[in-house]
């Protein structure tokens, strides 16, 4: 076996780079989204053992919705990419290109076993540039093909060394082969087929048998006319070791998927659910279609499901001629190669084994798969195809009159394939470009119309997306997912009536429940989301909450392990204030998935509503153990600690708020609550800094503005508080507490009774029964020496709050002052300040004390519950709930001494 020279390695690698360098500018598209962006197994916070428990997409193998594709070594390389560059697509594409180059070099080594130097290089060059590989190389999830192929070729090369120079068995290469077969299988399932390739090599190449000789030898031995030849015994021993190793791998693989095949629908693979003979005719017709893609890769498509290839429903369908021609050609090649003893026959038989055996798992002939055609699964079969082409080139080029023409043809083929590959890579730049390129090839696939709609939807171009979704329903009227997409898009366009109609159409297409049969075996699990989406839509109407709950329960009855139904129902029950039932719904969901941090978070919110803060905190801890950077759990657990009023919790609450702002640096709520914590700890400088940051991020943030003004006021920086209050009232002119605080500062620190009076009068215009504003206006009258008006004002205030002793006490002080002045003959109204007649209105006193005033006005924006999303609990609601009326009274009394000093003074 000739080694690969550095020049050949450089040529192959350079050609790969030339064809695929533009793939570095492509993003994550199609299946990459599920395998990379949405796959938690890539994150360093996920235990490594999860890679060996979950499927390729991060779904636990035990779950029915699992795809059952067990490829932990491939996911491990994704995790390495994430560790180095997180979600930078270029690094993932770069590694794929490098792996393709390695595969080409290994393939060249294999070709050298069966072809001469020039034709072997020709096969490797053709393999390097073949356009059919763009899905495997430019699509990041195609890495499973690349890694599996590398181990497959390495296993085969190792096995070729298992026969010594004296034809004895060398066991070390066989042991290496078994290990590499296991590695190939852990990268992708088809890796195990290399065992069959090794068997073909052993029989027809290493032992140099032809089919007639092999059959004659076995016939003679079975008739007792001679012992088994030693070579055959050696061959059988090696093959038995390989077969037993393969069976062990198969048994382990079956155990991993728990003896369950994945659930596919007629939309994924229509022929798989078709009756006989349609199923057999269609699956056999797919073989020549795949062969044609290798011969003529001009019309490539990323998705061949649904109606891409119409079913072959009759034996009279003319497409059956293509099937017959394919089998005839394949049979002829196979027969000639295994009955002929020439070296060229060995080349053909190994090329055919590379074409046929790795393709069997994806052929649909023995068990259904989740696709009709997938270009990436032709990655290994194309090796055999390239070997056949190179072998034909070798045969033809030896004929003098065809030599020049054959060289021109092969050079033209390499050039056109390289250009096609380079241009095809640009289709994978984004989901929109990918699916639009697919629609140029096939307009009968509703999934492609849907995917273009999804791409536009991700760009918030809902109007255009709707047109593609509607076209999908036209192409495939019974496509439940397409109608669901239409409904969701109408909802995004705020057309609730049309959205509900679309969801009802999708719901009508769902099969009826058949007693005694599992619903999930007849419909895709994601189609059950039609009940969730419809319920989420109608529950926006308060009068239809029970109807929404009925839909959730219907989904659960169809599939008791439908986790999302429990989650959404828990949110609805929380909205309906059915707290016990909401808790039970989340607990049931946790029985199905205890590793879901969002579920623990939502359960914590239920316990908060049930006034069980300690239990809520324990659930927050569970969520953070599973997902230490869970943003909402960090925020709300810190808020819960802050609201507990126990200083021992404040350092941890501070740490969690800091972690939250690292995750959400643009969320003003995080900085605001850091400021609140600092105010609790009397760290005024830090509190001021955090409040300023919150206001910088959210202009007009009412709670941050008010509490910053309150902080200045309590720090004896009242004049600094005034511009902050002006900013607050500019954005929120109805902010009563801000008006009270501003009036208090104007009256007590700037001696601006006119300005203070305007603030208190503004309060009473908005709320005539506001005791605090009314009382403070009475104090202004007293300051203006208008005692009769002050008396009337206090009488009105006492009528509003007859149980407030301080109002009664102040009224007595004013009356006493009036009696004393009358006895002394002094006027009860200051002459320089005539009273006006319209100012008799407001509330109770000056702003409340620090802690209560801050907490009662902490009002960050509140978010609604969304389907499938964790329940978000905002600072405002919980802070208001913790306000204590006794604290309010105590805080209010702090100002009484100053008021009484004013009222009792001269």
C-alpha positions, 0 to 999 in steps of 0.5 A, a space after each residue: 500500500 503506497 503511502 500518501 505523499 505530502 504533495 498529495 496531502 497538500 493538494 487534497 487539503 488545498 482543494 477542500 479549503 478552496 471548495 469550502 472556505 466560504 462555508 465559514 460565513 454560514 450560520 446555524 441553519 435547519 437541524 443545526 438549530 436543534 442540535 447546537 443552539 437548543 441543545 443544553 448538552 453543549 453547555 459546560 454546566 450540563 454534566 458530561 454523563 448527560 451526553 451518554 443518556 440523551 440523543 443527538 438533539 439533547 432529548 433523554 433517550 427514555 422519552 418517547 419524543 426522542 429521535 433515538 439517534 445516539 451519537 455522544 462522540 459527535 455531541 462531545 465535539 460540539 461541546 468542545 466547539 462551545 467550550 472554545 468559541 461558544 456559539 460562533 458558527 465559524 469555529 463549527 464550520 472550520 472543524 467540519 472542513 478540517 474533518 472533511 480533509 482528514 476523511 479525504 486523506 484516509 479515503 486516498 489510503 483506502 483507494 491505494 489498496 485497490 487502484 493505482 496511484 493516479 486513479 486512486 488520487 483521481 477518486 480522492 479528488 472527486 470525493 473531495 469536491 463532490 457537491 453531494 457532500 455540502 450537506 454533510 460538510 457545510 451543515 454542522 450536524 453533518 459532522 456525524 457523517 464526517 466523524 463516523 466516516 473517519 472511524 469507519 475508514 480507520 477501522 477498515 485500514 486497521 483490519 487490512 493489517 490483520 493478516 500476516 505475511 505468512 497468512 496467519 491472524 494478527 489479532 492486534 489490528 482486529 482489536 483496534 478494528 473493534 474499538 474503531 467500529 464502536 467509535 464510528 457507531 457512537 458518532 453515527 449509527 451507520 458506522 457499524 456497517 464497516 464490519 460488513 465491508 471488512 467481511 467482504 474484503 476478507 472473503 474476496 480480497 484477502 482470501 482471493 475467493 470468487 463466488 464459484 470457488 467459495 461455493 465449491 469449497 464449501 460443497 466439498 467440505 460439507 459432503 465430507 470429501 475433504 477437511 475445511 481448508 486452513 485458510 477458510 477456518 482462519 477466515 471464519 474465525 476472524 469473521 466470527 470475532 467481528 460478527 460477535 463484536 457487532 452483535 454486542 454493539 447492536 445489543 448495547 444500542 438496542 438497550 440504549 434506545 430501550 427497544 423502541 423505534 422513534 415515532 415518525 409521521 406520514 409527513 416525514 416519510 409518507 411511504 412508511 405508512 403506506 399499504 403494500 405494494 405502494 410502500 415497497 415500490 416507493 422505497 425501491 424507487 428511492 434507490 435509483 433516485 439516490 444513485 442519480 443524485 450521485 451521478 448528476 448532483 445538479 438539483 440538490 435540496 435540503 429536505 426531501 420529505 412530504 410530497 417531494 417524491 410522489 408515491 409509486 402506487 402501481 406496478 404500471 408506474 413508469 418509474 418502476 423501469 428506473 428501479 428495474 434498470 438500477 437493480 439490473 446494473 447493480 446485479 450485473 456489476 456485483 455478479 461480475 465482480 464476485 465471479 471474476 478473479 481479476 484484480 479489477 474485479 476486487 476493485 469493483 466488489 469493494 466499491 460496491 460494498 462501500 456503496 451498498 452496505 453503509 446505505 442500508 440503514 438509511 434505505 427504508 428497506 428493513 426499517 423506516 427512517 425519518 426521511 425520504 432522501 437525505 443527501 448527507 447519508 450519501 457521504 460514505 456511499 459516494 466513496 464507492 461511487 468515486 472509486 467506480 468512476 476512477 476505475 472506469 477512468 483508468 480503464 478508458 484512459 488506457 485506450 489510446 484514442 480515448 486517453 485525451 478525451 477521458 482526461 478532458 472529461 475528468 478535469 471538466 467533471 472536477 472543475 464543474 463539481 468544485 464550482 457547484 460545491 462552492 456555490 452550493 455552500 452559499 445556500 447554507 448561509 441562512 435559513 432563508 437562503 437555504 429553504 428558498 434554494 430548496 423551493 427552486 428544486 421542489 415546490 411540492 414539499 409543504 415543509 419547505 414553504 413552512 420553513 421559509 415562513 419560519 425564517 421570515 417569522 424570525 425576522 419579524 416579517 409576519 405578513 410575508 411569513 403568513 403567505 408562505 404558511 398559507 401556501 404550505 396549507 395549499 400544497 398539503 391541506 392535511 398538514 397540521 403543522 402548517 395550519 398551526 403556523 398560520 394560527 400562530 402568525 395571525 396571532 402575531 399579527 393581532 388577528 385573534 379570530 383568524 388565529 382561532 379559526 386556523 387552530 380549529 382547522 388544525 384540531 379537526 385534522 387530529 385523529 380521534 382517540 382509539 381506545 386501547 391504543 397509544 395516541 403518540 403512535 399515530 401522530 407526531 407529539 408536536 402536533 398535540 401543541 395545537 391544543 396548547 396553542 389554542 388554549 393559550 390564545 383563548 385564555 386571554 379572554 377572562 370569560 374563556 378560562 374554563 374552556 382553555 383548561 378543558 383543552 389542556 386536559 384534553 391534551 393530557 388525556 390523549 397523552 398523559 406524559 405530555 409535559 408541556 400540557 401540565 406546564 401550560 395548565 399550571 400557568 392557567 390555574 395560577 391565573 385562575 387562583 387555583 393554587 393547589 391545582 397549579 401546584 399539582 400540575 407542576 408536580 406531575 410535570 416534575 415526575 416526568 422531568 425532574 431536570 427541568 429548571 423552569 418547572 422548579 422555578 414555576 413551582 416556586 412561584 406557586 408557593 410564593 402565591 400560596 404564602 409559603 416563602 421557605 418552600 418557594 426558596 427551596 424550589 428556586 434552589 433546585 432550579 439553580 442547581 440544575 441551571 446556575 445561570 437561570 436568570 429568572 430564578 436568580 432574580 426572584 430568589 434574590 428578591 425573595 431573600 430581600 423581602 424576608 427582611 433578614 440581613 443574613 440573606 442580603 449578601 447572597 441576594 446581592 450575589 444573585 442580583 449581580 449574577 443576574 445583571 451579568 446575564 441581563 446587563 440591559 435590564 434596569 430591574 436588576 440594578 434597581 433591586 441592587 440599589 434597594 438592597 444597598 438602601 436596606 444595608 444603608 450603603 448609600 453610595 452604592 445605592 445611588 450608583 445602582 439607581 443611576 444605572 437603572 435610570 440610565 437604562 430605563 428613562 423615566 423608571 418611576 420606582 428608581 427615580 422616586 427611591 433615589 429622591 427618597 435616598 437623597 432626602 433621607 441623606 439630608 440632600 433634599 436639594 439634590 432630590 428636587 431635580 430627580 423628583 422633577 424628572 419623575 413627575 415629568 414622566 409620571 405627573 400622577 405620582 402621588 408619593 413623588 408629589 408628597 415628597 416634593 411638597 414636603 421638601 419645598 415647604 420644610 427646606 425651601 420655604 416655598 409654601 406656594 410650590 408645596 401647596 401646588 403639589 398637594 392640590 395636584 394630589 387632591 385633584 387626582 384623589 380627593 380622599 387622599 388623607 396624607 395630601 389633604 393633611 399636608 395642605 392643612 399644614 400649608 394653610 397653617 404656615 400661611 397663617 390662615 387658621 380658619 382655613 387650616 381648621 376647616 381643612 383639618 375638620 375635613 381631613 378628620 372626617 376622612 380619617 376619623 381614627 387618625 389621632 394625629 389629625 385630631 391632635 393637630 386640629 386641637 392645636 389649631 383651635 387652641 392657637 385660634 382661641 389664644 389669638 382671639 383672646 389676644 385680639 390678633 387676626 386669625 388670617 395673616 393680612 399679607 397672605 389673603 386666603 384663596 377659596 378653592 384649596 380644601 382637599 388632601 391627604 394625610 401627612 408627608 412621605 413615609 419612612 425609608 423602607 416602607 416608602 421604597 418597597 411600596 413604590 417599587 414597580 418594575 414592569 410586570 410581564 404576563 404568563 406566556 405559553 411554554 415560558 417560565 412564570 416571571 414574578 416582578 419586583 413590584 408585585 411582591 414588594 407591594 404584597 410585603 407592605 405592612 400597615 403597622 410599619 406605614 403608621 410607624 413611619 408616618 409618626 416619625 414626621 409628627 414631631 416636626 409637624 407638631 413643632 410647626 403647629 405649636 410654634 409662634 
